Amino acid sequence: MFDLSSKFNEFYSSHVVLSQGNQDNLYAKKNLNIQRLKDGLKEYNDEYDTAYSIVETCVQGSMAISTIIQNDEGDYDIDVAIVFDKTSLGDKGAQATRNMVANALKRKTKQFNAEPEVKTSCVRIKYVEGYHIDFAVYRRTYDTQSDSWIYEHAGNEWTKRELKGLTEWFQTQNDNSDGKLRKIVRLSKMFCKSRSSWKNMPSGLIQTILCDEKLQDSYERIDELFYYTMKEIVNRLEIDTSVIAPVDDGRDLTPRKSDEQKMINFKNRLKSKLEDLDVLFKDECTKSDAFQAWYGFFNHQYWSDQINETANSSLGLLTKPISSYVDTEEYIEELYPVNLSYRCNVSCNVSGDGWRPKPLLEFLSTLRRYLPHNFKIECEMEYTNCPVPYKVFWKVKNVGPEAERRNQLRGQIVEKGNSIVEHSSFFGNHYIECYIVKEGICVARKRINVPIGRI
């Protein structure tokens, strides 16, 4: 793998890790709003002649384990647990307790544009700047047999939950990995937030669990550590998209269909962008190619700047990269449910520059490893056992740094009938996919890999 570890470390330190000043600012906002809640609760008690009080608070989530990243800017998520004694709440239900917390916050956040929002698992307040603070509500009772507190979380109902269990679990796992886990979690979150168009991606907690489960900590270089961990996560999600909490008796974190879709989205997008990194393993890979490949992966200006610096230092001998490109790729799983209950065969013939039409696989296996430029590529869906009627869709994906430089990644899924014609234009391990869609369901798919060589 092309060694860009020094630049990768610079990217991580300068553009991924949240500065201490910003972290201090988040903690200040956390403390301010806890005090607002306590002051509002005092007013609530005076009005309703009650005696509710917060007996314990605890920072949770990415703030507690220090995995907040710079790409969270404008959407920092501050998770705070607030705990009441069960005896003081009496028979107050989970929903009623969250409503009471929201009522108390409203009294001291009238200057906010939006009122506190009562959600299923928390009460949320939002700042204009994009910050939001989630107050997770708990109650506790003391268990004399175990000589410890028992905590219950106010979700749909009161549910037993460890207050600090996830934080303690992460700290142990991160220590055992010599700090590698935290780095990979931050980088994974950086990837998931690299495109504003990417909606419905898994939470930071789920990414953290997957990174821990598949951490390839035998690698010392940060770029290799990250790459091979992400590869293993894709392989894992190809088999199983469910994720289980490492605490709280192994509760299922992906019980809904919408949760499954988030995992599929993550897997598809990660798999596709990892394919764009294949150039890093080619003998002919240049530093400019490597920079462009990581730019395509993270979509971050840092990598674009490295490309431009390399081009400038070469006195214009390298192809000057574009400053940005449009990521147009679509995924069949996001357009239609997928149930591959039928088969389809796709023929692919190539011709050009004095060559007679020949099947692509025959050309690559007997003549060359790569398809030359300016060749004609004809694909036809020639057989499927799916009964008519059905529709045939195609996806042409250009892969690699040259596709990014030219802003020609493509990847849209379009209905084009039984055949398509393309041309080999530039270097990369490109591919064409065919999909059979029947009654709104993708029932068959076939991929043809089209490796195109350099001029």
N, C-alpha and C positions, 0 to 999 in steps of 0.2 A: 504493500500500500504506500503510495507516494507520501513521503514524510513532510507534513506541514505542522508538526506538533508544536513548534515554537510559536507560529502564528495562531494556532488553535488555542494555545494557552493565553496568548495576548487577547484574543477575542473573548475568551471566557472571563478573564480578569477584568477587562475594560468595558465589556458590553453585555455580559450576562449577570454577573454578581451585582446585587444591589448595594450601593454605597452605604457606609455606616451612617452618614448623615441622613439619608432617606429612611434607613431603618429606625433611627432615633425619632424621626418625624412621625413614623407610623405608631411607635410606642406612645408618643405624646398624645396623638389622636385617640389611641386606645384608652389611655388614662383619663383624658378629658371626658370621654363619653361614658365611661364607667361612673364617673362622678355625677354627670348629668342624670344618669339613670337613678343613682342613689338619691339625689335631690328630688327628682320627680316622684320617686317612690315615697318619700317622706310626705310630699303634698298629697299623694293618693291616700296614704294612711290617715292623714288629718281629715280628709274629706269623707272617707268611708268608715272611719273609726276602726281601722284594721292595724295590724302590727307586722306586716311583711318586711323582711329585711334580707339583704344579700349577705350570706355568711362566708362566701368563698368566691373568688374569681380565678380564672386560669386561661392563659393564652393557648390557643389550639391551632391546628392546621399548619400551613406553610410558614406562617410567622414564627410559630413555636419551634419548628425544625430548621428554620433559616433556609428555605428554598424559594422565597420570593425572588423574582427576577426583574431585570430592567424592562423586559417586554411586557410586564404586567402594568407598565405606566399607564395611567388613566383608568385602570381597573384593579387597583390594589384591593385584595380581599383580606380583611382583618377579622379573624375568628376568635371570639371570646366566650368562654363558658361562664355563666353566672349561676350560682347555686343557692337554693333556699333549703331550709330545714323542712323535712316532710311534715313534722308536727305543726309548724306554723301555717302550712298551706292547708292542712286538714284534708277534706275530700275534694279540693279544687282540682279539676281535670287538667290535662296537658294543654288543650286549646285555650281554656279559660286562663291558665297561668300565662301563656304567651300573650293573650289579649291584655292582661293586666300589665305586663312588662311594656307593651306598646303604648298603653295609656300613660304610664309613667314617663316614658321617653318623649311623648308628644308635648308634655308640659314644659320640657326644657330644650326642645329642638324646633321651636316655632319659626326660627330664622332660616330653617332649611327649606329648599324648594319643594321637597316631597315629604309627606308624613312617613313615620316608621311603617314598614310593611310587615305584616304578619305572614310568615311563610310556614310551610309544613314543619321544617326542622329548626327554625330560628326566627328572630325578629331582626329585620335589616333596616339600617339607616344609610342614606346615600349622601355623599358630598357632591357639590357641583363639579368639582375637579375630576370626579370619577371614582374616588375612593368609596368603598362601602364596608360597613362594619356589621358582622353577623353575630348577634347575641344568641348563643345556644343556651337553652334554659334547662336546668337540672334541679332535682331535689335529692336530698341525702338522708339516710338513716344510719345509726350506728349499730353494728353487729357485734355483740359482746363475745360471741363464740370465736369469731375470727379476729376480734380486736381491731376492726377496720371499718371505714365508712363504705356503705353501699350506695352507688349513684344510679339514678334513673333519669333518662333523657325525655324531654317533652316533645315527642314527634306526633304522629297520629294518636298515639296513646303513650303512657309512661312505659319506657322500656329500659331494662337494666343495661348500663353502659359504663365502661371504664372511662374515668375523667381524663387521666393522663396516660392511658395505656398506649395509644398510638405514638405519642411523643417519646415515651420511654423505649418502645419497640424500635423506632427509627434510630434513636441515639445509639442503641446497642448494635444495630445492623451497620450503621455508618462507621462506628468505631471498629467493628470487626473487619470492615473493608478498607481500613486505613484512610477514611475520608472520601473514597472513590464514589460511594453511593450518592452522596449529596451533589457531587459534580454532575453525575449522569442525570439525576432527576432535574436539576436546573436546566441542562441542555435539552432534555426531552420536552420540558415546558416551553423552552425557547422555540423549539420546532413547532409545537402545537399552536403557538400564537404568532407564527411567522407570516400568516396571511389573514387579513381582515375578513376575507370571504369564507374562510373555513369556520363554519358553524358546527355546533354539536360535536365537540371533541370531549374526551374523557377528562374528569377532574384531576387536579394535582395529586390527590390521594391515590386514585387508581393508577396513575402513572408511576407514583412512588412504589407501590406494591409490585407492579410489573418490572420496574427497574431492579428492585431488590431480588425478585424471583429469578431474573435472567442476567444478573450482573456478571460480566465476563472479566473478573478482576485479576486474571492472570496477565492481562495486558497492562503495561506501564505507561505507554504513550497515550495521552488523553484522546487523540483522534481515533486511535485503534480501539481503545476501551469503549468509546461511545459507539462507533460503527458496529462492532461485533455484538454489543449489547442490544442495539436496535434491531439487528438482524435476527437475533434470537427471540426478541419480542414479537416480531412479525411471524416467525415460525410457530410460536406458541399460540398466537391469535388465529392462525389458520386452522388450528385444531379446536380451540376452546376460547370463547370470548367472555366467559364468566370470570369474575374476580371476587375473591373471598377476603374479608378483613383478617389480619393476623391477630386481632384481639376480639373481644366481645363475642366469644364462642363461635368465631368464624362466620359472622353474618354475611349474607350475600350482598355485595355492593352493586350488582348489576341485575336486579330482579325484573326490570320492566323491558318491554320491547324497545323503548326509546334508549335505554342503557345499552342494549345490544347493538343498536344502530350506531351509537357513538363509538363503540369498540370497532365496528366494521369500518367506520370512517377513518379512525386512527390507523388501522391496519392497512387500508388501501392507500392512504396518502403517504404513510411511512414507507411502504413497500415500493411505491412508485418513485419516491425521491431517493431511496437507497439505490435503485437501478440506475439513476442518473450519476451515481458515484462510481459506477463500474470502471470509468476511465482511470480512476486512481490506481488500478491494478494492471494497467497496460504498460508495457515497456516503453512505448513512445510518449507516455504522458509527460507533459511539460508543466512547469510551475504555473504558467498562465492557465492551463487546462484545470489544474488542481484548484486554483483559486476560483475559477468559474464554476467548477462542480460544487464546491462548498457554498458559493453564492446562491446557486440554484437550490441547494438544500435549505439553507436558513433564510434566504431572501433578505439579507441584512447588508446595509451600506458598507460595513467594515470590509466585507469580501470584495465588493465592487471597487472600493478604494485600492485594495491590494492589486487588483487586476490592472487598474489604470496606472498605478505606480510602476508595475512591471512593464507595461507597454511603453510608458514614457522613458524608462531607463534603457529600453532596447532601441531607442531612437526611431520608433515607428515601424520596426521590422515585424512586430507581432500585429495581428489583427486587432484593431482597437475595439474593445468590448463596448456593448451598449451599457448605459448606466442603469437600466432597469428592463424588465421584460414582463410580458403578460402571461400569467399562469392560467392557461385555459383548459387544463385537463378535467375531464368528467369521469365518473366511476359508475359502472352499471348498477352497483348495489344501491347507489343514491338515487337512481332514476326508477328502478323497478325491483320488486322482490326477486330473489334469485333462487330457483329450484331446478338444478341441473338434472332433469329427469329424461332428457333425450340427448342424442349425439349429433354432431355435424362435422363434415369434412370440408376443408378449404384447400383448393389447389392454388399454387403460386408459381407462375412462370416468369422468367426474366429474359430480356433480350437487349441488344444494343452494341454499338461499336464493332460491327462485323460478326457478332455472336447471334446464332439462330436461337429462337425461343427454347428455353430449357428449364425444367423444374428447378426452383431455387435450391432445394436441398442437394440435388445432384451437382449443380454448379459449385456450391460451397464445399462439398465433400471431395470432389475430384479435380477441381480447377483452381479455386482460390479460397482463402479463408474469409475474404470480405467481398462484397459486391462493389464493383467500380462505380464511379460517378456517371451520371447521364444514362443510366440503364432504365428501361421500362419495366415496371413491376405490375403484373396483372394477377389479381386475386379473384377467385370465384368460389362461392359457396355451392359446391357441386352435389352435396348429399346431406340430407338429414332424415332421421326416422320420425321427426315430429310431424304429425298430420296437419294438413292445411286446414284453415288459413293460419298464417303466421307472418311476422314482419322480420326483415333482416336489417340489422344495424351494424355499422362499422366504426372502428376507432383506429386512427393512425397517430401513433405517438413517436415523436422525435426525441431521442434521448441523448444527453451529453452536453458538454460545454459549448460545442459549435452551435447546437440548436438554441441554446440560451443567448449566445452572442448575436445570433441572427433574429432573435425573438420569434422563433418558429417551433416552439415546443408542441403546439397543436394539442391533440388528445381529446377533442370534442367527439361525442357519440352521435352519429347521424344515420338516418335511414336512407340507404342508397340502392336498394334492390340487391340482386344476387351477385353483383360483381363490381369491383372498383379498379381504377388504374392510377398508379402513383409513379414517381420517378426518383431515382437515387440522386440526391443533390449534395449532401454533405456528410461528413464523418459522424459515426455514432452507432450504438447498438439499438437501432430503432425496432419497432414492432407494429404489427397490424393485428387487430382483434375483430372477430366476427361474433355477433350475438343473434340468437333466434329468440324472438319475443312472441309469446302466444297468450292471448287473453290478459295482457298486462303483466305477464311474468316472464322473466328471462329463463328459458328452459334448456338452452345449450349455448356453449361458447367455445371458441377455438382461437389460439394465438399463433401467429407466424412471426418468428424473429427474423429481422432484416438487418444484419450487420453491414454497414457501409464503411469502406476504407478511406484513408486520406488520399488526396490527390497524388 
